[in-house]
Amino acid sequence: QVQLVESGGGLVQAGGSLRLSCAASGSIFRIVVMGWYRQAPGKQRELVATIARGGTTNYAYSVKGRFTISGDNAKNTVYLQMNSLQPEDTAVYYCNGQINWDNYWGQGTQVTVAA
């Protein structure tokens, strides 16, 4: 069984920064890619950023230049540094991992950006 545990959400003023962390644990044989998705009230879950095991990254257009995804392969952990946060970034942020031969989700962490 694999678990993804997120941390680092919270309340921040517009223009501020937050850093999210997601640690994968359990019986891990391979990690293909890990990433972050978010879901705002009344909206569908959307991609924020992903990072492949080899380091290739992918970002949603709306966060390019403001958010940075990185990973620590030795710790099976992925980070999301979020700068210049705006109210429209308010959402529940979910960690995702394509691990072993399955797809896993974290429980989600709330990010609220006050205007």
MORAHU-V463252 format. One record per residue. N is the residue number from 1. RES is the residue in one letter. SS is DSSP state (H for helix, E for strand, C for the rest). PHI is phi as a letter, one per 30 degrees, with the letter a starting at -180 (999 if undefined). PSI is psi in radians with two decimals (* if undefined). Layout:
# MORAHU-V463252
((N | RES | SS | PHI | PSI) (N | RES | SS | PHI | PSI))
This chain:
# MORAHU-V463252
((1 | Q | C | 999 | 2.43) (2 | V | E | c | 2.43) (3 | Q | E | b | 2.52) (4 | L | E | c | 2.16) (5 | V | E | c | 2.09) (6 | E | E | c | 2.72) (7 | S | E | a | 2.83) (8 | G | C | j | -0.04) (9 | G | C | d | 3.07) (10 | G | E | l | -2.87) (11 | L | E | c | 2.32) (12 | V | E | b | 2.66) (13 | Q | E | d | 2.68) (14 | A | C | e | 2.38) (15 | G | C | j | -0.18) (16 | G | C | d | -3.05) (17 | S | C | b | 2.65) (18 | L | E | b | 2.69) (19 | R | E | b | 2.15) (20 | L | E | c | 2.57) (21 | S | E | b | 2.60) (22 | C | E | b | 2.08) (23 | A | E | c | 2.26) (24 | A | E | c | 2.37) (25 | S | E | b | 2.89) (26 | G | E | j | -2.72) (27 | S | C | d | 1.53) (28 | I | C | c | 2.12) (29 | F | C | c | -0.63) (30 | R | C | a | 2.56) (31 | I | E | c | 2.12) (32 | V | E | d | -0.89) (33 | V | E | a | 2.58) (34 | M | E | b | 2.73) (35 | G | E | a | -3.07) (36 | W | E | b | 2.40) (37 | Y | E | b | 2.85) (38 | R | E | b | 2.71) (39 | Q | E | b | 2.02) (40 | A | C | d | 2.76) (41 | P | C | e | 2.26) (42 | G | C | i | 0.09) (43 | K | C | b | 2.87) (44 | Q | C | d | 2.72) (45 | R | C | d | 2.39) (46 | E | E | b | 2.69) (47 | L | E | d | 2.41) (48 | V | E | c | -1.00) (49 | A | E | a | 2.63) (50 | T | E | b | 2.74) (51 | I | E | b | 2.20) (52 | A | E | d | 2.84) (53 | R | C | e | -0.60) (54 | G | C | d | -0.11) (55 | G | C | j | -0.13) (56 | T | C | d | 2.29) (57 | T | E | c | 2.76) (58 | N | E | b | 2.36) (59 | Y | E | b | 2.59) (60 | A | C | d | 2.57) (61 | Y | H | e | -0.62) (62 | S | H | d | -0.30) (63 | V | H | c | -0.09) (64 | K | C | e | 2.33) (65 | G | C | i | -0.23) (66 | R | C | c | -0.63) (67 | F | E | c | 2.57) (68 | T | E | b | 2.20) (69 | I | E | c | 2.46) (70 | S | E | b | 2.89) (71 | G | E | b | 2.70) (72 | D | E | b | 1.75) (73 | N | H | d | -0.61) (74 | A | H | d | -0.51) (75 | K | H | c | 0.02) (76 | N | C | h | 0.78) (77 | T | E | b | 2.48) (78 | V | E | b | 2.55) (79 | Y | E | b | 2.66) (80 | L | E | b | 1.88) (81 | Q | E | d | 2.10) (82 | M | E | c | 2.02) (83 | N | C | c | 2.84) (84 | S | C | h | 0.82) (85 | L | C | d | 2.50) (86 | Q | C | b | 2.76) (87 | P | H | e | -0.55) (88 | E | H | d | -0.12) (89 | D | H | d | -0.10) (90 | T | C | d | 2.19) (91 | A | E | a | 2.98) (92 | V | E | d | 2.19) (93 | Y | E | c | 2.23) (94 | Y | E | c | 2.34) (95 | C | E | d | 2.47) (96 | N | E | b | 2.51) (97 | G | E | b | 2.27) (98 | Q | E | c | 1.70) (99 | I | E | b | 2.38) (100 | N | C | h | -2.08) (101 | W | C | b | 0.61) (102 | D | E | b | 3.02) (103 | N | E | c | 2.20) (104 | Y | E | b | 2.62) (105 | W | E | b | 2.54) (106 | G | C | d | 3.12) (107 | Q | C | d | -0.25) (108 | G | C | j | 2.56) (109 | T | E | b | 2.36) (110 | Q | E | d | 2.30) (111 | V | E | c | 2.12) (112 | T | E | b | 2.19) (113 | V | E | c | 2.03) (114 | A | E | d | 2.44) (115 | A | C | d | *))
